[in-house]
Amino acid sequence: MVISAKGEVPRRIEKDGKVQAMVVCFILGLGSLIILNNMWTMGDYYYKVFPKYHPVRVFTNVYQPFALVATLILAHYEANISTRMRNLAGYTIFFASSLLVLILDLATSGAGGIGPYIGLCTVFASFGIAHALVQGGVTGDLSYMCPEFIQSFIGGITSAGAIACAVRLFTKYYFEQSENGLRKGALLSLAISTFCELLSVLVYAFYFPKLSIVKYYRSKAALEGATTVAADLAVAGIQTNPHAECDPNKQERLSTKTLFLQNIDHAFALFLNYVLTLFIMPGFLYEDTGSHSLGEWYPLVLISVYNITDVISSYIPVFKCLKWESRKGLLITSLSRFLLIPAFYFTAKYGDQGWMILLVSYLGLSNGYLTVCIYTLVPKGYKGPEQNTLGNLLALWLLSGILVGVSLGWLWTVGKTEKVG
């Protein structure tokens, strides 16, 4: 395979498999979050099974420390870890854990109690490790490929929430009048999630590495000094020699510290973005928005509105004229989103459901748009190994923001004598 000296993808290779690769990236994004989103949208079921344990908030708090610590470790050693083994391990854990949730519910017949609750908390810990493996592994892998791939990956992530909500709304409506309908809908949602996780394992393991455009980018990254792609290239039938001469024009690789300092504004903007989003979603939307005419459908409708607008906004930057590349502008916008906190507080206390839906829409639109703009802007101008490092650093800051956000989310419960939900 001939690598262009200018770093440009030959037209023949670009046309051969680009669309297929984008579809696979979407599936990988879907698989990295579909089960977690399904578990969150099943909050109505888990609040019925575990009414005293704040399940949505606790599950998220259990999951996040494991995700963050694992991401921190993986970001430190990313240059020496096979991307293929890392991503396959992550998606396999997602699949096995999803299947385990399904089996646990079937084995206990949907019974509550501390035993099944601890079992679910343990499963969420494994979800955290799987997410750490996949989030940094895939974003690092796609960072040295074309921006459309990481765009599709993020599109899959945001679509996971919308699809989970669509499935939950359908199952809730379809089984509403049947006996034990809430549990039947939850089981169907879990089965669909498990299938998506299995699909992610299969397409990444057997289909993605053999696409011509993917082989091209990975071969180029190997020439630039990346050692993490060797296993993927071997699967594609391309042997790499670790002692071979690399690109003679390759400059010395920048350190992780230097890369972080050069992109600290982007990292901080991403961190702030997810602190604010997870401070509100999903715990606040389930427990603190009061009772309205939609009744028990209200939290699920709010979660669905957030996820739909998140998906829509993640595709806005596809149009270059609408893509924001101002470093200062992205940071200021991420900071300004914290004005939503008093807006949500007073709307929940005094406003009606229409105003709350409007606020949730803006929360989703701003979250998806800022995430895609930052993720597609940061890797530009760097070599393959550096882009892989940056992908892992962004994943670390994203998950740090999520952990801080869900932890601060408990502040909404201060002063309450009983759970609202």
Secondary structure, 3 states (H helix, E strand, C coil): CCCCCCCCCCHHHHHCCHHHHHHHHHHHHHHCCHHHHHHHHCHHHHHHHCCCCCHHHHHHHHHHHHHHHHHHHHHHHHHHCCHHHHHHHHHHHHHHHHHHHHHHHHHHCCCCCHHHHHHHHHHHHHHHHHHHHHHHHHHHHHHCCCHHHHHHHHHHHHHHHHHHHHHHHHHHHHCCCCCCHHHHHHHHHHHHHHHHHHHHHHHHHHHHHHCHHHHHHHHHHHHCCCCCCHHHHHHCCCCCCCCCCCCCCCCCCCCHHHHHHHCHHHHHHHHHHHHHHHHHCCHHHHHCCCCCCCHHHHHHHHHHHHHHHHHHHHCHHHCHHHCCCCHHHHHHHHHHHHHHHHHHHHHHHHCCHHHHHHHHHHHHHHHHHHHHHHHHHCCCCCCHHHHHHHHHHHHHHHHHHHHHHHHHHHHHHCCCCCCCC
